[in-house]
Amino acid sequence: MKIAMIGTGYVGLVSGVCLSDFGHEVVCVDKNQDKLAMLRAGKTPIFEPGLDALMARNTAAHRLSFTDDLVEATAGADAVFIAVGTPSRRGDGHADLSFVFGAAKQVAEALTQPTVIVTKSTVPVGTNEKVAEILRETRPELACDVVSNPEFLREGAAIDDFMHPDRVVIGVNTKRGAEVMQEIYRPLSLRDYPVLTTDLETAEMIKYAANAFLATKVTFINEIAMLCERTGADVKEVANGMGFDSRIGPKFLQAGPGYGGSCFPKDTKALARIGQEHATPLQIVETVIKVNEEVKRLMVEKIIDLCDEKLGGKTIAVLGLTFKPDTDDMRDAPSLTVVPALVGHGANVRVVDPQAFREANALLPNVTWFDDPYAAVQGAHAVIMLTEWNEFRALDLREMAGRMAVPRMADLRNMYSCDYAVEAGFEAYVSMGRKSQLPQV
């Protein structure tokens, strides 16, 4: 199959590279000349484990190419995927669909033959019908089919998710659209991965419902963690006990400083807005959004308490800035709430992250960057564990404590234990929903 992928952001690039690895001929389209030059040189503009090697292999096999010429890319294409951003619209939280509609119009103008238009972007219910309207209005003589094919990729594990999916969701309303999509995903169906075919509206809703439910699990365990701190229970053991229940499962039950990233924040806001517009308020989703923001703010209070309620002039080392490990994504990361608050309280903030510099350098001014966590804690008054990178899971806590002016730790990802930290020389340790040792007054 010949496929054109419009947009080389996270979803578009990963999807295009993986589809080319299925054996399809994929042309990725982007207007950004700097990004195109980087891609043609074999460099990826995002950090995703394994993506650069997979991209190089398929480029060398002449199955994958990059261009800014939409007419060339769509000529003879069996399917054109739209994978552009749908950020939260400023002011009301609704998904901004201007990029999707703009891409649909440009594709319609460039087409020389009818084809299947596939929306890969996360879009509210009813969007694909509007895409179909745009196609009909722009090129009434072309009989194009519109398909909804939402993505379910975890940053840091996106290639494995694409190649070994829990399911593939395809929303269609025409026979040709279904047949083309079945051929595109035949390498997966042959290996018995579930391919679920629905109508357009159902496919659109599945994406939002899935993300909102996962965000709810994260927020639920974070609230339970706060209750555990008051009652003496251990949230890790609570989550473990819950996870053995097959109706619940263990995933997304790790307490932390709140969810972030490219999907959960904007998708929960968009779903809540969809409910409001249809006079069906989604009270659980709205509460999840509210609680998640409160959790991030409570992390700041936890750090202030750890530092005797005085941050002015103190040196704080923050380990991890991205919203999760194995990505360089800073979108709605807890660090964007925590770090500015520390700076605002007068702290001298040092930061360490293996991949965040490109994004965080502009987002977090007034901090000092370090490559080495041991150097970052030298003379510091507290260290904050904010992202659970593997590099931070096996630190020599005794050496870290020995380097610090005041050895105190806020372990907001529960990577260590209070007893282990205290034995290593930390005089105070706080975490999420587990045993802590507070500073001696």
Backbone torsions as a table, in degrees:
resi	resn	phi	psi	omega
1	MET	NA	146.4	172.3
2	LYS	-102.0	128.5	-174.2
3	ILE	-127.9	135.3	170.6
4	ALA	-107.1	130.0	179.6
5	MET	-112.3	112.1	-177.8
6	ILE	-90.4	110.2	-177.6
7	GLY	108.7	128.2	178.6
8	THR	-118.0	37.2	170.6
9	GLY	-75.3	-161.9	-175.3
10	TYR	-58.0	-53.1	-176.5
11	VAL	-68.4	-46.4	-176.8
12	GLY	-63.1	-44.3	-177.4
13	LEU	-69.1	-48.0	179.6
14	VAL	-61.1	-45.0	-178.9
15	SER	-64.7	-44.6	-179.4
16	GLY	-62.6	-44.7	179.7
17	VAL	-63.3	-44.4	-178.1
18	CYS	-68.0	-39.4	177.5
19	LEU	-64.0	-36.5	176.5
20	SER	-66.6	-31.1	177.9
21	ASP	-71.4	-19.8	173.0
22	PHE	-72.6	-13.3	-177.9
23	GLY	109.6	-1.9	178.3
24	HIS	-77.8	156.5	173.6
25	GLU	-91.5	114.6	-173.2
26	VAL	-118.3	128.5	173.7
27	VAL	-114.4	118.6	179.1
28	CYS	-93.8	133.6	-174.6
29	VAL	-115.0	133.0	175.7
30	ASP	-152.1	148.9	179.6
31	LYS	-88.3	-20.1	-175.8
32	ASN	-73.9	109.5	-175.1
33	GLN	-68.1	-34.7	178.2
34	ASP	-64.5	-41.9	179.1
35	LYS	-66.8	-41.9	178.6
36	LEU	-61.6	-41.3	178.9
37	ALA	-62.8	-39.3	178.7
38	MET	-65.1	-45.5	-178.8
39	LEU	-65.3	-41.8	179.2
40	ARG	-66.4	-24.2	177.6
41	ALA	-85.9	1.7	178.1
42	GLY	86.3	14.5	-179.6
43	LYS	-107.5	139.3	-180.0
44	THR	-95.2	136.4	-180.0
45	PRO	-78.6	-5.6	176.8
46	ILE	-125.3	159.1	174.9
47	PHE	-97.9	117.4	175.8
48	GLU	-146.9	118.0	-175.4
49	PRO	-52.5	126.7	175.6
50	GLY	86.8	-9.4	-174.3
51	LEU	-69.3	-40.5	-177.2
52	ASP	-63.5	-41.3	179.9
53	ALA	-67.2	-41.2	179.5
54	LEU	-66.5	-38.8	178.3
55	MET	-64.8	-43.4	-179.8
56	ALA	-62.7	-40.5	-178.1
57	ARG	-63.9	-42.9	-176.7
58	ASN	-81.0	-26.6	172.5
59	THR	-66.7	-43.3	179.2
60	ALA	-64.1	-30.6	179.4
61	ALA	-83.9	2.2	177.8
62	HIS	63.2	27.1	173.6
63	ARG	-97.6	-13.0	-173.8
64	LEU	-132.5	129.9	178.4
65	SER	-145.4	169.3	-175.0
66	PHE	-134.2	137.9	-177.4
67	THR	-154.0	164.6	170.5
68	ASP	-109.1	3.8	-177.5
69	ASP	-93.8	100.7	-175.8
70	LEU	-67.7	-37.0	179.6
71	VAL	-63.4	-46.6	178.7
72	GLU	-61.5	-42.8	-175.9
73	ALA	-67.4	-35.7	-175.1
74	THR	-91.2	-10.0	-179.3
75	ALA	-63.1	118.2	179.3
76	GLY	74.9	9.7	-177.8
77	ALA	-71.8	135.9	174.0
78	ASP	-75.6	-29.1	179.1
79	ALA	-150.8	144.5	175.4
80	VAL	-120.2	115.7	179.8
81	PHE	-92.1	133.0	173.4
82	ILE	-102.0	114.6	-177.3
83	ALA	-132.4	61.4	180.0
84	VAL	-106.0	168.6	-175.3
85	GLY	-71.0	149.7	173.1
86	THR	-131.8	66.4	-177.1
87	PRO	-67.6	164.4	176.1
88	SER	-66.1	132.9	179.6
89	ARG	-73.8	131.4	-176.3
90	ARG	-62.0	128.7	174.8
91	GLY	106.4	-40.2	-175.2
92	ASP	-125.8	-4.6	176.6
93	GLY	79.6	-5.1	179.9
94	HIS	-72.0	152.2	177.4
95	ALA	-65.8	131.0	176.8
96	ASP	-80.8	109.9	-174.6
97	LEU	-98.6	9.8	-175.8
98	SER	-62.3	-35.8	-179.8
99	PHE	-70.2	-37.8	178.5
100	VAL	-65.4	-49.2	-178.5
101	PHE	-66.7	-37.1	177.4
102	GLY	-64.0	-41.9	178.8
103	ALA	-65.2	-40.5	-179.9
104	ALA	-61.2	-42.6	179.9
105	LYS	-66.4	-42.9	-179.7
106	GLN	-65.9	-38.6	177.5
107	VAL	-63.8	-45.0	-179.8
108	ALA	-58.9	-41.0	-179.6
109	GLU	-68.1	-29.6	-176.0
110	ALA	-86.4	-22.3	-173.5
111	LEU	-64.0	143.5	175.0
112	THR	-113.4	-2.0	179.5
113	GLN	-157.4	157.8	176.2
114	PRO	-61.8	146.1	178.9
115	THR	-154.3	-178.5	178.0
116	VAL	-99.5	124.1	178.9
117	ILE	-100.8	120.7	-174.0
118	VAL	-113.1	121.0	176.5
119	THR	-88.4	110.5	177.3
120	LYS	-93.5	-23.9	179.3
121	SER	-63.5	152.3	175.5
122	THR	-78.7	118.0	-173.2
123	VAL	-135.2	149.4	178.6
124	PRO	-64.0	161.0	179.1
125	VAL	-60.1	131.5	-179.7
126	GLY	100.8	-11.4	-176.5
127	THR	-65.1	-42.3	-177.7
128	ASN	-64.8	-31.8	174.6
129	GLU	-65.7	-36.1	177.2
130	LYS	-69.7	-35.8	175.0
131	VAL	-61.0	-42.4	177.9
132	ALA	-61.6	-38.5	178.1
133	GLU	-63.7	-42.4	179.1
134	ILE	-61.3	-42.8	179.2
135	LEU	-62.6	-43.3	-179.3
136	ARG	-66.6	-41.1	-178.6
137	GLU	-69.5	-37.7	-176.4
138	THR	-77.1	-43.0	-178.5
139	ARG	-135.1	75.7	-175.8
140	PRO	-61.6	-21.1	-178.5
141	GLU	-80.9	-12.0	-179.9
142	LEU	-96.2	132.5	177.7
143	ALA	-101.5	83.2	-179.5
144	CYS	-91.8	149.6	176.3
145	ASP	-102.2	140.0	-179.5
146	VAL	-111.3	133.7	-176.8
147	VAL	-129.7	142.5	171.9
148	SER	-103.8	124.0	-178.6
149	ASN	-137.5	73.3	-175.9
150	PRO	-62.4	152.1	179.4
151	GLU	-97.7	153.2	177.5
152	PHE	-134.4	59.9	-174.4
153	LEU	-103.6	132.2	173.0
154	ARG	-92.0	126.4	177.2
155	GLU	-62.0	135.2	-176.1
156	GLY	95.1	-17.6	178.0
157	ALA	-140.2	27.4	-170.0
158	ALA	-67.4	-39.9	-178.3
159	ILE	-65.3	-45.2	178.2
160	ASP	-63.5	-38.2	178.3
161	ASP	-64.0	-38.6	-179.8
162	PHE	-71.9	-41.3	-176.2
163	MET	-79.4	-25.3	-178.4
164	HIS	-133.1	64.9	-171.8
165	PRO	-75.8	151.8	170.1
166	ASP	-65.6	-34.1	176.5
167	ARG	-168.8	157.3	169.9
168	VAL	-114.1	127.5	-178.6
169	VAL	-107.1	126.9	-179.7
170	ILE	-127.6	117.2	176.2
171	GLY	-101.4	121.3	-176.8
172	VAL	-138.5	160.7	171.3
173	ASN	-135.9	12.2	177.0
174	THR	-136.2	153.0	-180.0
175	LYS	-66.4	-41.9	-178.5
176	ARG	-64.4	-40.1	178.0
177	GLY	-59.5	-43.1	179.6
178	ALA	-64.9	-42.0	-177.8
179	GLU	-66.0	-42.1	179.2
180	VAL	-64.2	-44.0	-179.4
181	MET	-66.8	-36.7	176.9
182	GLN	-63.1	-36.8	178.2
183	GLU	-70.3	-39.9	179.4
184	ILE	-61.7	-42.0	-176.3
185	TYR	-97.7	13.3	179.8
186	ARG	-57.5	-36.9	177.3
187	PRO	-58.1	-26.6	178.0
188	LEU	-86.0	-43.4	-179.7
189	SER	-64.7	-30.8	176.9
190	LEU	-64.9	-24.3	177.7
191	ARG	-99.7	16.0	172.7
192	ASP	68.0	23.6	170.1
193	TYR	-76.1	138.1	-175.1
194	PRO	-65.0	129.0	173.6
195	VAL	-117.3	109.0	-174.6
196	LEU	-98.3	119.8	179.3
197	THR	-105.0	125.4	-177.1
198	THR	-134.8	-174.6	170.4
199	ASP	-81.7	172.2	-174.9
200	LEU	-60.7	-47.3	-175.3
201	GLU	-64.0	-39.3	-179.0
202	THR	-66.6	-41.2	178.5
203	ALA	-62.4	-41.8	178.6
204	GLU	-62.5	-40.3	-177.4
205	MET	-72.7	-34.3	-179.0
206	ILE	-56.1	-45.1	-178.2
207	LYS	-59.4	-50.4	-178.3
208	TYR	-66.3	-42.0	-178.7
209	ALA	-63.6	-40.4	-179.6
210	ALA	-64.3	-47.6	-178.9
211	ASN	-66.5	-38.3	179.3
212	ALA	-66.0	-37.3	179.5
213	PHE	-67.1	-42.2	179.1
214	LEU	-65.8	-39.8	176.2
215	ALA	-62.4	-34.7	177.8
216	THR	-65.8	-41.3	177.5
217	LYS	-61.0	-44.2	179.6
218	VAL	-61.3	-46.4	-177.1
219	THR	-68.9	-36.7	178.7
220	PHE	-60.4	-48.5	-177.3
221	ILE	-68.9	-27.4	176.0
222	ASN	-68.9	-37.0	175.2
223	GLU	-68.8	-40.2	177.0
224	ILE	-61.9	-37.2	178.5
225	ALA	-60.4	-41.8	179.3
226	MET	-65.5	-35.8	176.4
227	LEU	-69.9	-37.4	178.0
228	CYS	-60.1	-36.8	179.8
229	GLU	-63.1	-31.2	-179.4
230	ARG	-84.7	-24.7	-173.8
231	THR	-104.8	-12.1	-178.9
232	GLY	90.6	3.2	177.0
233	ALA	-78.8	163.4	-179.6
234	ASP	-108.3	115.1	-173.9
235	VAL	-65.9	-29.1	178.9
236	LYS	-66.5	-40.2	178.1
237	GLU	-72.7	-35.0	176.0
238	VAL	-61.9	-48.3	179.9
239	ALA	-62.8	-38.3	178.0
240	ASN	-63.0	-44.1	178.7
241	GLY	-65.0	-36.6	176.6
242	MET	-68.3	-42.0	-172.7
243	GLY	-65.1	-25.0	177.8
244	PHE	-68.4	-18.7	175.9
245	ASP	-72.2	117.3	-176.0
246	SER	-62.7	-21.0	177.9
247	ARG	-76.1	-17.1	-177.3
248	ILE	-109.3	-55.0	-180.0
249	GLY	81.0	156.7	-173.7
250	PRO	-85.7	-16.3	-173.3
251	LYS	-73.0	144.9	178.7
252	PHE	65.4	27.8	175.2
253	LEU	-117.6	32.3	176.7
254	GLN	-100.7	115.3	-178.7
255	ALA	-64.2	145.3	-179.3
256	GLY	-165.8	-166.3	-174.5
257	PRO	-86.7	22.3	178.6
258	GLY	105.6	152.1	-179.6
259	TYR	-82.3	156.9	176.3
260	GLY	-149.2	-153.5	175.9
261	GLY	97.7	-172.4	-172.8
262	SER	-83.2	-15.4	-171.0
263	CYS	-112.6	-61.1	-170.7
264	PHE	-55.5	-49.4	-177.3
265	PRO	-61.0	-49.9	-175.6
266	LYS	-74.3	-32.8	-176.7
267	ASP	-75.0	-36.5	176.1
268	THR	-66.2	-40.2	178.2
269	LYS	-64.9	-42.4	-179.5
270	ALA	-65.5	-41.3	-179.9
271	LEU	-65.5	-40.8	177.0
272	ALA	-60.9	-39.1	179.8
273	ARG	-68.0	-39.7	177.3
274	ILE	-59.7	-43.3	178.3
275	GLY	-60.8	-42.7	179.7
276	GLN	-64.0	-41.2	-178.4
277	GLU	-67.5	-24.7	179.4
278	HIS	-102.8	19.5	177.5
279	ALA	55.1	33.7	176.5
280	THR	-132.6	75.5	-176.3
281	PRO	-57.4	131.8	177.7
282	LEU	-95.3	87.0	-170.5
283	GLN	-66.7	-34.0	178.2
284	ILE	-65.4	-46.8	-179.2
285	VAL	-63.4	-42.7	179.5
286	GLU	-61.9	-37.9	178.4
287	THR	-69.6	-39.0	177.4
288	VAL	-57.3	-45.2	179.3
289	ILE	-60.1	-46.1	-178.3
290	LYS	-64.1	-46.6	-177.5
291	VAL	-66.0	-38.3	-178.9
292	ASN	-61.5	-39.4	177.4
293	GLU	-68.1	-36.1	178.0
294	GLU	-65.9	-38.5	178.9
295	VAL	-60.0	-44.7	179.8
296	LYS	-60.8	-41.9	179.5
297	ARG	-67.8	-35.7	178.8
298	LEU	-65.0	-27.1	176.7
299	MET	-63.1	-37.4	177.8
300	VAL	-63.7	-44.6	178.7
301	GLU	-62.1	-37.3	179.1
302	LYS	-62.6	-41.2	179.8
303	ILE	-69.1	-41.0	178.7
304	ILE	-61.8	-44.0	177.1
305	ASP	-60.8	-39.6	179.5
306	LEU	-61.3	-31.5	-176.5
307	CYS	-100.4	30.6	176.9
308	ASP	59.2	31.1	175.7
309	GLU	64.0	19.5	177.7
310	LYS	-136.1	114.9	179.0
311	LEU	-106.7	-17.5	-176.5
312	GLY	-56.7	123.1	177.7
313	GLY	81.3	-6.8	-179.4
314	LYS	-86.8	152.3	179.4
315	THR	-100.4	123.2	-178.0
316	ILE	-119.3	126.9	176.4
317	ALA	-99.1	126.0	179.6
318	VAL	-112.1	119.1	180.0
319	LEU	-102.3	109.0	179.2
320	GLY	101.5	124.8	-179.7
321	LEU	-123.4	-30.5	-179.4
322	THR	-66.7	160.1	-174.9
323	PHE	-69.7	-19.5	175.5
324	LYS	-156.8	166.6	178.5
325	PRO	-74.3	166.4	176.8
326	ASP	63.6	31.8	173.9
327	THR	-153.0	161.3	172.8
328	ASP	-106.9	14.8	-174.6
329	ASP	-76.6	125.5	179.3
330	MET	-107.5	1.6	-173.9
331	ARG	-62.2	120.8	178.8
332	ASP	55.0	27.2	178.0
333	ALA	-66.3	144.5	176.4
334	PRO	-54.2	-29.2	-179.9
335	SER	-61.1	-27.7	-179.3
336	LEU	-72.5	-15.7	171.2
337	THR	-94.5	-45.0	-172.2
338	VAL	-71.2	-51.8	-173.6
339	VAL	-62.8	-49.2	177.7
340	PRO	-59.0	-33.5	178.4
341	ALA	-66.2	-40.6	178.3
342	LEU	-64.3	-44.4	177.9
343	VAL	-61.9	-41.3	-179.6
344	GLY	-64.0	-27.5	177.5
345	HIS	-86.7	5.9	174.5
346	GLY	93.6	9.4	-179.3
347	ALA	-79.2	151.1	170.3
348	ASN	-91.9	108.7	-170.6
349	VAL	-101.4	126.8	173.2
350	ARG	-109.6	139.5	-176.0
351	VAL	-128.2	147.8	176.6
352	VAL	-135.2	128.3	173.5
353	ASP	-157.1	133.8	-176.5
354	PRO	-65.1	-25.4	-172.2
355	GLN	-133.0	-5.8	-167.3
356	ALA	-82.4	-10.3	-168.0
357	PHE	-55.6	-43.8	-175.8
358	ARG	-58.0	-41.4	-179.2
359	GLU	-86.6	-46.8	-170.3
360	ALA	-74.1	-22.0	-177.9
361	ASN	-59.2	-35.9	178.5
362	ALA	-86.3	-31.2	-174.8
363	LEU	-80.9	-25.8	-175.3
364	LEU	-126.0	77.8	175.6
365	PRO	-73.0	170.5	175.5
366	ASN	65.2	27.8	172.0
367	VAL	-123.0	162.0	178.6
368	THR	-110.7	128.8	-176.3
369	TRP	-90.6	139.8	174.6
370	PHE	-131.6	147.2	173.9
371	ASP	-90.2	-25.5	-172.5
372	ASP	-113.5	120.7	179.9
373	PRO	-61.4	-31.2	179.9
374	TYR	-68.7	-37.7	175.8
375	ALA	-68.5	-35.2	-177.8
376	ALA	-65.6	-33.1	-176.9
377	VAL	-89.0	-3.4	-179.5
378	GLN	-58.8	117.0	179.1
379	GLY	74.2	10.2	-177.5
380	ALA	-80.5	158.7	179.9
381	HIS	-99.8	-8.9	176.2
382	ALA	-168.9	152.2	173.9
383	VAL	-124.1	135.4	-176.9
384	ILE	-114.1	122.0	175.3
385	MET	-91.8	107.8	-170.6
386	LEU	-113.7	-24.8	176.0
387	THR	-134.3	134.5	-171.3
388	GLU	-86.8	54.2	172.8
389	TRP	-61.4	144.6	178.8
390	ASN	-57.1	-32.4	179.6
391	GLU	-59.9	-22.2	-176.7
392	PHE	-101.0	-0.2	-175.2
393	ARG	-84.8	-20.0	-175.6
394	ALA	-129.1	42.0	178.2
395	LEU	-71.7	152.0	174.0
396	ASP	-81.6	93.2	-174.6
397	LEU	-64.5	-30.1	179.0
398	ARG	-64.7	-43.9	178.1
399	GLU	-65.5	-40.3	-179.9
400	MET	-62.3	-46.3	179.7
401	ALA	-61.1	-39.4	-179.9
402	GLY	-66.3	-25.8	-180.0
403	ARG	-84.2	-17.8	-171.7
404	MET	-86.5	147.5	174.6
405	ALA	-67.9	-41.4	176.1
406	VAL	-134.6	106.9	-175.1
407	PRO	-77.7	93.0	178.4
408	ARG	-132.9	144.0	-176.5
409	MET	-133.6	135.3	167.7
410	ALA	-109.7	103.2	-176.8
411	ASP	-94.8	85.9	-172.2
412	LEU	-82.0	2.7	175.3
413	ARG	-120.1	6.8	177.3
414	ASN	54.7	44.5	-179.7
415	MET	-82.3	-23.7	-179.8
416	TYR	-123.1	-169.8	175.9
417	SER	-127.1	159.2	-179.3
418	CYS	-61.4	-46.6	-178.1
419	ASP	-61.2	-42.5	-179.4
420	TYR	-63.6	-44.1	-178.8
421	ALA	-66.3	-42.2	-179.4
422	VAL	-66.4	-42.0	177.4
423	GLU	-61.8	-30.1	-179.8
424	ALA	-79.5	-6.8	176.2
425	GLY	114.8	3.1	177.1
426	PHE	-78.2	131.4	-178.4
427	GLU	-83.8	-18.2	178.4
428	ALA	-148.7	142.8	-178.3
429	TYR	-148.6	128.5	174.1
430	VAL	-128.9	149.9	-179.2
431	SER	-142.0	-159.1	-179.1
432	MET	-106.5	105.0	172.7
433	GLY	69.8	26.6	-179.4
434	ARG	-137.5	176.8	-179.8
435	LYS	-56.4	135.4	178.9
436	SER	-129.1	160.7	169.3
437	GLN	-123.0	110.0	-175.5
438	LEU	-80.2	157.8	179.8
439	PRO	-59.4	143.8	176.8
440	GLN	-78.0	124.8	-178.8
441	VAL	-88.0	NA	NA
